[in-house]
Amino acid sequence: MKKKLVFIGAGGIEFTRRLLTDILSVRELRDFEITFMDINEKNLQMVTQLCQRDIDSNGLNIKIQATLDRREALKGADYIVNAVRIGGLEAFETDISIPLKYGIDQCVGDTLCAGGIMYGQRTISFVLDLCKDIREVSHKSVLMLNYSNPNAMVTWACNKYGKVNTIGLCHGVQHGERLIADALDIPHHELDFVCAGINHVTWYLSVKHHGQELGGDYLYNKLLNHPKYSKEEKVRIDMFEKFGYFCTESNGHLSEYVPWYRKRLDEIKDWIDLSYWIHGETGGYLRFCTENRNWFEVDFPNWMKEAPYSYDGKEVSVEHGAHIIECLETNKIYRGDFNVVNHNCITNLAPDAIVEVPCYVDRNGIQVAQIGDIPLGPAAVCESNINVQRLAVEAAIKGDRKLLIQAMMLDPLTGAVLNTKEISQMTDEMLVAGEDYLPQYQGVIKEAKQRLINAKADGTYIHVNEGYNGSNRLKVKTIEEQAQDVIKANKMARGAGAIENN
């Protein structure tokens, strides 16, 4: 029988297309059934049309099944790729704008901090229903590859409460490896890395070249004196100095997960670089995604005029997904860094947490490397995030406002900026804004609405900086402005899928 691969949230067009290209570049996987599912019919039609053209041009006998019916898509699935963004960019905008008026300045807001916590509430509500369908209609041995953020929270919920075998996949480790290789001026394939921690806060514990350790002071000085990275990666370099190890995540991402770099609005500019959103721009990822969505809707006809993707294997991405499926289906071996339940793999992090660690894949399954203790300082940074993740997952499962507020309070940046009354009011506003995507909170949201009305009526409402746009926020470019640099706009749009779930 043919194996079946299902993309849930296939409407993230370039990401789906890129990952499918990786998979179908493997000859042993070319007899798979492919199903795309999304709730956005327009995007679903476009991604199906684009990918089917690629398939036909490569001479493969595959007909993509596209459907708006999730349960129908999941019937008989062997592998599931989850790449949903619940609420789309409209909900994402409230994850950025509501905290910002309270003084919480986020660059991305999809992993931790106030935005990431609320994004988790929406996505976990969805994946619980998704997992129920998977348990009922997919194959018993099904594996879900989760690319949706907040990756650790979603992977945690799917494994613990969804009862579906799920691993979380990201490309932060791979991108960081290439940055290190560039800084050292050594080909990437000549370096051996050991990296461990939690998603988006993973630490390069060892960087070796032909057996010689190049991490520590040597790598630190290379980065500190690098003409490009010394400007773009100030947060990462400062964290490297203070904690002794380089962290996987980009400058803008990392600055959100700790309390030191974005809590004073007038100091943020000292730690970021506005040459590209990922270096720390206020709401940078939201702007990036918005511009790319707008441009794509105009430019899609041109995509259909370009040469189809080739499945010759010469241009595979850094994503792990295709390698995992290939090695489970063949007798090949692959090593990558995946997000899995800890189970004491990292012995000084909570055993129930989701950790990002080296794993090996072959026909026998996914084997997790045993790391032992990681250094005390990096472990402490990870635990500060794990505590928030655990509370946020439990809040999402139970629809519990008290747990949600506790997650916000213990979040490193939110707690550094706001007091408890401000956190409570902000949380109510975010719950109300997300009402359409938070069915588990419906009674709580009704009470939150009334609390906000009462507070404004009796003068206890905490007045915040309504409309504050941040001191380091760039304007979303219009289609006309993007058209002035078509080459750059096309490059950004075609890279959007790869960065979408970073």
N, C-alpha and C positions, 0 to 999 in steps of 0.2 A: 504494500500500500504506500501511496505517496505521503510524505510528511507535509504538514501544513504550517505555514508561517503567517501570522496575523499582525498587522500594524494597527494599533489603536491610537487614534490621534494622527492619522496619516496625512492630515491636511497641512502639517508643517512641511511644506513641499520639498525644499532643498534637502532637509535632513533625511526625509524618507527616501528620496531619490538617491542620495549619496550612500545610505546604508544598504539599500537594495542593490546598488551597483557593487558594493563590497561583497555581498552575499552571492550574487550571481556571477561574480568573477571566479568563484570556486566551482570547478566542474562537477564535483560530487553533489552539489546542492541545486543543480539546474533542473531537477525533476520535482522540486517542491511546488505545492500549491501556494499561491500568494493571494492574500486577502487584505484589502485596505478598508478601514472603517473610520469615519469621522462624522461629526454632527453638522459640519459645514459642507453643504452639498456642492457649492461652487468650488471650494478648495479641493474637495474629494474628486470632482470631475477633472480639475486641472492636473492634479498629481497623477491620476490614473492615465490620463491622456499622455502626459510627458513620459512616464515610466514605461507605458506600453509601447510607445515609439522606440525607446531604448531597447526594449526586449526584442521587438520585431527586427530592428536593424542589426541585432546580434544573432539573428537566426534561431532564436529559441522558441520552442513550442510551449509557451506559457501564456495563459490568458488571465490577467488580473481580475479577481472578483472584487468589485467595489460595492459597499453597502452602507446605509445609514443605520442599519439594525445591528446593534452590538452583539446581541445574543446569537444571531444568525452567523455573524462573523466568527465567533468563538467556537462554533460547533466543530469538534474533532481537532482542535488546535494542538500542535506539538510545541510550538514556540510562539511566544507573544512578545511584541515590542510595545511597551507603553511609553508614549511620547506626548501625552496630553498637556494642555495648558488650560486649566479650568478657569473660566471667566474671561479668557482672552486678554487682550491688551487693555480693555476697558476696566476690568477688575484689577489688573496689574497697576493701572494708573492710580487707583485709590490706595494701593499698598505703598506707593511712594508719596502721594500728595498729602494724605491725612497725617502720617507721622511727621512729614516735613513742616507742617504748620505748628507742630508741637516742638520743633527744634531737632528732630531726628533726621539727619541727613544721610541717605543711603545712596550708594552707587548702583547696586543691583536689586537688593531687596527680595531675593527669591530663595534664600537658603536658611538664614537666621535673621536676627533683628526683627523689628515689628512687622515688616513686609513679609519676610519669609515665614514667620509664625502664622500669619493670617493666610498666606498662600497654602500652607500646609493644611489648614482647617478645610479649605475648599477641596484640595486634591485628595485628602484622606477620605472625605465623605464620598467622593466619586469612586476611589479604588476599592472601598469596601463592597460597593455594589458590583464593580467589575470582578472582584475576586469571587463573589457569590456565583456569578454567571460562569466563571471559569471552572469552579468546583463542580458545577452541575452539568456542563455541556462539553468541556474540553477533555482531552486525554488525561488520565490520572497522573501520568509522568510529565505533564506539561511544565515548561520552564518559562518564567516571565523575566524579560530583560527590561528593567525600569530605567528609563532615561529622564523621567519627569522630576523636576525639583518641587519642593526641597527633597533631594534624593535620599538622604539618610532617613528622614521622617517617613517618607512614602514607603521605602523599602522595609523599614521597621514595622509599619502598620500592615503591609501585605503579608509579611512572614508571621507576625504574632497573632493578628486578628483576622486577616484574610485567609490564612491557612493555605497560601499558594507559595510554592517554592520560587523565590524571587531574589535576584541579585541586582544591585544597583550599578549602573555603568556611567562613567564620566570620562572626560579626556584631560582633566587638569594635570594628572601625573605626567601624561605623555607630553603635553605642552611645556610643562616645567622642565622635563628632561631635555627638550630641544633648546630651551633657553640656556640651561646650564652648559650644554655642549657648545653652543655659540659663544658663551662667555669664556669658556676654557679654550676655544678654538681647536676642538678635538671632534672628529666625526662621531655622531651620535652612536653609531653601531659599535664603536670601540669602547664605549663606556658601560660599566655595570652599576646599576642603581639598586639600592634597597630603600623602599619608601613605605612608611606606615603611619597611621593616624586615623582620622575620620574624614569623610568627604569634605573637600575644600579646606581642610586643615590637616593635611598630610605632610609628613616631614621626610626629607631626604636624609636618612640616617647614614648612608654610605654612598660615595661616588668614587668608583675606582676605574683606573685606566691601566690595563695590563697588570693588575694586582696592586697597583700603588694607590693609596687613599689620597684623593684630591679634594675631599670635603673640608669642613672646618675653616681654619684661617686662610688657607690657600684660595678656596672658592670665594670666601667672603671678600678678600682683597681684590679678586678679579671683578666681582660685581661692583664693589665700592668705587673702583677706578675705571669702570667701563663707561665709554662716552655716551652710550644710549641708556643702559639699564640703571646707571646711577641717577638719572633724571626720572625715569619712568617707574622705578621699583623702590621708592624710598621707604615705604612701609615694610616691604619684605626684607629689605636690607637692614632696617632698624631691628626688626624682629629677629633676624639672623644674628645680629650682634648681641642682642639681649638673651636669646635662648640657645644659641650655638648651632642651630640647624636651619637650613633654607626650607621654606614652606612652598607647597605646590601652587597655591592659589595666587591669582593676579592681585596687583596692588589694590585695585578698587574693591574686589571681593574681600580680601583679607582684612581690610580696614573696617569692615562692618562687623566682624566676628569678635572683636576685642574692644575694650573700652577707651583706648588711649588716643586714637588718631582723628576721630570725627565728633568728639563730644563738645568741642568749642568751635563754633561756626567760623570764627575769624582765623582759626589755625588750620583748618582743613586744607587751604591752598598750599600750605607749607609741605604737605605730604603727598600731594597728587600731581598729576600732569594731564593737561587737557588736550594733548595731541591725539588721543584716542580714548573712547569712552571707558575702556576697561582699566585704565590707569587711575580712575577715581572720580570722574565727573559726576556731579549730583544728578541722579536719575538717568545716568548715561545709558544703561541697557534699555530702559524704556524708550528713550529717544531713538536709539539704534534700531530697535524692533519696529517702532512706529514708522520710521523713514523707509525701512525695507519693505514693510507691508504695503505702504502707499506706492512705492516704486514698483513693486512686483505686480500689483494690480494693473498698472499702466503698461508695464514692459513685458508681460507674459507672452503676448503674440510673438515677440522677438525670440523668446526662448525656444519656441517651436520651429523657428527658422535656423537655429544653430545646429551644429553637428550633434547627433545623439552621443550619449556616453558609450564608451567601449568597455566591454567586459573582458579585456585582455589581462587584467590584473596589474597593469603598470601604474595605475593611479589610485590605489586603494587608500582610504582615509586612515586616521589613527584610531578610529573607533574599535572597540573590542568585540562588538556583537557578532560579526561574521566569523571571526576566529573561534569564538566559543562554539557556535553552531557547527562549524566545520570539524572541530576536534571531537565534539561529542558524537558526530556522525561517522567519523573516520578513525584512524588510529594515529593521527598526528598529535603533537603536543604543543601547547601554547602557554606562555606565561604572561600574565597581565595583572594589573591592580584592580580588584573588584571590591564592591561594597557588600559585605556579608555580615551575618550575626556573629558577634565576637566569640562567644563560647570559650573565653580565656585564650584566644589566639594572641591578643595583647594582654598580658597578665595584670598590668596595672591600670587597665580601663575596665569599666563596668561590663560584666559578661553578657548582659542583654542588649548592649549598644550595637549599632551598626558601625563597623570599622572598615577602613579602606586599606587593604593589605595585598601582598603578592599572592597570587593563586595560580594553580596549574590545572590545565584542562586536557583530558584525553577521553577515550571512549568509556572509561570507567566513571567519569563524572568530573566534578570540580573539587580539587583538593586545595585546602587553605594552608599556607605556610604558617608555622608556629613562630611567632616573633619573640615572645617573652616580654619583659619590661621594655618600654621605650623610656628615654630620658625624662627625668622628673618634671622639668619645666614644660616641655612640649606636652607631656601627659596632662598636666594641670590645665593648659589651654584647651585641650580636647575635652576634658571633663566639664569645664565651664559651659561648653556647647552641648555636650551630651545631656546634662541636666535639663537644659531648655528643651532639647528635642524630646526627651521622655515626657515632660509635662505637656508639651504641645500635642504629642501623639495621643496621650490619654484624654486631653481636653477635646480633641477632635472626635475621638471614639464615643465619648460620653455626652458631648454637647455641654460641657461644664465650664461656665464662665469663670468660676473661681480658679480652676486649674489653668485656664487661659491667661488670666491676669497674673498668676504666679509665674507662668512661662515668660510673660512680658517683663515682670519685675526682675527675674533672674537673668534675662538676656543681658549680656555684657554692655552693649552700647545703649540700649533703652534704659537700663538701670543707672547708667552713668549720667544720662541727660535729664530724666524725668523723676518726679516724686510719685508716691503711690496714688494720690488723687488724680494727677495728670494721666497716669497710666490707665486708671479705671475709666476715665472719661474718653480717652483716645480709643481704648478697646471697645467701648460701647459704640463709638462712631464707626469704627471699622467693621463691627458686626452688622450694624444697620446698612452700611454701604454694600456689604457682601450678601445681603439677605437672599438673593435669588440662587445662591450657590451653597447655602448653609442649612440644609433641611434639618440637621440635628440640633440647630439652635433656634428653631422658630419661636418657641415660647420665651426663650431668653431674649431674643431680638425685640419681641413685643414689649418686654419690660425695659429693655435698653432705650427704646424710643420714648417711652413715658418718662424715664429718668432724665433724659436730655431735655424734654419739654419742661418738666418740673424745674430743672436746674436753671433754665433760661428765664422761667417765670419768677422764681423766687430769688434770683440774683446770685445763686451759688455756682453758676456755670463758670468754668475757668476760661477766661478769654485768651485765645491764642492768636497767632499771627496769620489770620485768614488770608489766603492768597499768596503766602510767602513762597517764593519760587527757588530759593536757595542762591547762595552767592557764587556757586560754581556750576550752575546749570546752563546748558546751551540750548538755544532755540531749535525746535524741530524744523528742519528744512522743508520748504514746499516742494511740490513736484517740479515746479519751474526752476527752483534753485538747484535741485538735484540734477536736472537735465543739463545744467551748465557744465557738469562734469560727469558725463555719461559713463565713462570708463570706470571712475571711482564708484558710482552708484551701482553699476553692474557687478563689480567686484564685491562690494559690501553685500548685496542681495544674495549672491551665490555663495557667500561665506556664512550667511545668517543661520542656515540649518546646522552647520557644524558648531556654531557658538551658542545656538539656542538653549541647549541644556548644560551649559558650562557651569 
